[in-house]
Amino acid sequence: MKYKIIELGKEWEGKTLQEVKDYLDKTYPNRVATEKDRDYMYEHQDEFKDLETKNWTWYFFFGSLVHFSDGRWCVPFASWGGFGWGRSAGRLGNSWDANCRVVLLEISSEYCECKRCESCGKLIK
């Protein structure tokens, strides 16, 4: 599986993770990476050497939520803290900031359900 990292831009700073999740669910259906993808990334760090490893960058995996025993719902993320990769989760009420990134599943023709027009190349749903 290939992954695509996106930044949402300054207009998203200060919005909640719930607002980000709602946007991603509408804009990128079936493309948001899950907690399993986060664990794969953590366990195979050598495959992700080209990721931006700026201190305190959080890579969110909105495709699955984690429910803690105290009732909180959280979004799994991997983070680079200057010393190595870590795994955790952020509450849906937490704010998005400039160091946050979204991890999406890269769409390739082998996984894509769309077809291309043979004459013009446009996607046909």
C-alpha positions in Angstrom: 0.0 0.0 0.0 1.3 3.5 -0.8 0.5 6.5 1.3 0.1 10.2 0.5 0.7 12.9 3.2 -1.3 16.1 2.9 -1.3 19.4 4.8 -4.7 21.1 5.1 -3.5 24.7 5.2 -3.7 27.6 7.6 -7.5 27.8 7.4 -7.8 24.5 9.3 -5.6 25.7 12.3 -7.7 25.9 15.4 -10.5 23.6 14.1 -11.2 20.4 16.0 -10.1 17.0 14.9 -13.8 16.1 14.6 -14.2 18.9 12.0 -11.2 17.6 10.2 -12.5 14.1 10.3 -15.9 15.2 8.9 -14.2 17.1 6.0 -12.0 14.1 5.2 -15.0 11.6 5.3 -16.7 13.8 2.6 -13.7 14.8 0.5 -11.6 11.5 0.6 -14.1 8.7 1.1 -12.4 5.3 1.6 -8.9 6.9 1.3 -8.1 7.8 5.0 -5.5 5.6 6.5 -6.3 3.5 9.6 -4.6 2.6 12.9 -3.3 -0.5 11.2 -1.5 1.7 8.6 -0.1 3.7 11.5 1.3 0.5 13.1 2.7 -0.6 9.8 4.4 2.7 9.4 5.9 2.5 12.9 7.0 -1.1 12.4 8.6 -0.5 9.0 10.2 2.9 9.6 12.9 2.3 7.0 10.2 2.5 4.3 9.2 6.0 5.4 12.6 7.7 5.5 11.5 10.3 3.0 8.8 11.6 5.3 9.3 15.0 6.8 10.9 14.4 10.1 10.7 17.9 11.5 10.4 17.9 15.3 6.9 17.5 16.6 5.1 16.7 13.4 1.9 14.6 13.9 0.7 12.2 11.1 -3.0 11.5 11.7 -4.8 8.3 10.6 -8.5 9.3 10.5 -9.7 6.0 9.1 -10.1 4.5 12.6 -10.9 5.9 16.0 -9.7 4.7 19.4 -12.1 4.6 22.4 -10.5 5.0 25.8 -12.0 3.5 29.0 -12.8 7.0 30.2 -15.1 7.5 27.3 -12.9 9.7 25.0 -12.8 9.1 21.3 -9.4 9.7 19.7 -7.7 9.7 16.3 -4.5 7.6 16.1 -1.3 9.3 15.0 2.4 8.8 14.6 4.8 11.5 15.5 8.4 12.5 15.1 9.8 14.0 18.3 13.4 14.5 17.3 14.5 11.2 18.8 12.4 8.8 16.9 8.9 7.8 16.0 6.1 7.5 18.6 2.5 6.3 18.5 -0.4 7.9 20.3 -3.9 9.3 19.7 -5.5 12.8 19.9 -9.0 13.6 21.2 -11.6 14.6 18.7 -12.0 17.9 20.6 -8.3 18.7 20.3 -7.2 21.5 17.8 -5.5 21.0 14.5 -2.3 23.0 14.1 0.5 23.8 11.6 2.4 20.6 12.5 -0.5 18.2 11.8 -0.6 16.1 8.6 -3.2 13.7 7.2 -2.2 10.3 5.9 -4.2 9.1 2.9 -4.1 5.9 1.0 -2.7 6.5 -2.5 -5.1 5.5 -5.2 -3.6 3.4 -8.0 -5.4 1.8 -10.9 -5.2 -1.6 -9.3 -7.4 -0.4 -6.3 -9.4 2.3 -8.0 -13.0 1.5 -8.9 -13.1 4.3 -11.5 -12.6 3.9 -15.2 -10.9 6.3 -17.6 -12.5 7.3 -20.9 -10.3 5.8 -23.7 -10.6 8.9 -25.9 -10.0 11.8 -23.5 -8.6 10.1 -20.3 -11.2 11.6 -17.9 -12.4 9.6 -14.9 -15.8 7.9 -15.3 -17.5 6.8 -12.1 
